[in-house]
């Protein structure tokens, strides 16, 4: 899993990253520093199932712009992966969640293979 820390809300009780946007809003967490993706082919996230909130995993050269790759998970799914085999160099890993009604999603693990 990724080390070096996350900018955003960490729920200590659940040992998870917490994304809890208000209705019609987006919440984000992202790595505090860039991560070298050169030797990895996939990045994946494990999350809880919540039909009221989506989750996007974003690889970005800068935040909030500079997106180079994204993958979106619908509410009911609990796993999300993104092909990063063509990406070389250092990038931020950014998780974004949007909820129309307002909801919370917890991300338990982010890993690279």
N, C-alpha and C positions, 0 to 999 in steps of 0.2 A: 504493500500500500504506500501511498505518498506520505513523505515526511516533510518537515520544514514549516508546517503550520498553515492554517487557513485564516483568511480574512472573512469574518462573518460570524454567525451564531453557531456555537458548539454547545450541544445539550449534554452536560456531564452525566446526568442520570441515565440517559439512553445511549451514551457513548456514540453519539452520532452528530453529523452536521444537520442543522435545523433550518429549513426554509419555510417560513410562515408568512406569506404575503397577505395583506388585507384584500378585500374584494376588489377585483379589477386591477390589481397591482402585481408586480414581479419582485421576488426576493432572490438574492444572489449570495453565493460564497465562492471564493476563489483562492488559489494558492498565493501565499504571501510573496513568493519569489517564483521566477520562471523555472521550469523543469525541462531537462534535456530529454527529448522524445526520440532521439536518433536511433537507438537500438531496440525500440519497442514497436510492435505491430498493432496492438489493440489497447484501448483504455476502457475500463468498465466500472460501473457503479452498481452497488446493491442498495436497494431502498425498500421502504414499505409500500403497500398497495393502498392507494387513495384515489378514488374516481373523480375527486373534485379538484385535483391539482396535477399539472403536468411537470415534467422535468426535462431540461435540456442540458446536455453536456457540450461544452464549447472549448475549443482550443483557440487561443488568441495570442497575438503578438503584443497586444495592449488591451487594457480594459478602460472604457466599454467598447472601443472600436477594435479593429484588427482581427476579426474572426477569420480563421482559416479552415475550420471544420466544425460541424455540429451534428448531433443526433438527438432526436426527441423521443421521449417515452410517454405513452398515454397513461392515464391514471391508474388503471388496474394492474399494469405490469410491475414487476419488482426488480428487473434487471435491465441494464442498458449498456450497450457497448458501441464503440466507435472505432473504425479502422483508421489507424494513424501510421500505417506502414510507409506512406509516401511523404511523411513529414519528418524533416530533419532539423535539428537545432533546438533552441530553448524557447518555450512558450508557457503562458499561464494556462492552468486548467481551471475552468470556470463552470460552476453549476448554477443554473437559473431555473426558477419555478414560477409559473403563472397560475393564478386561480381566479376564476370568474366570481366565485362566491366568497372566497376567503377560506383558506385551509392550511394545514401544515403537512410537510413531508420531511421524513428523516432519511438521511443517506448514511448507511452504516459502514460502507467500505468503498474506497476508490482505489483501483489497482491498475497496474500496467503489465502487459504480458509481451 
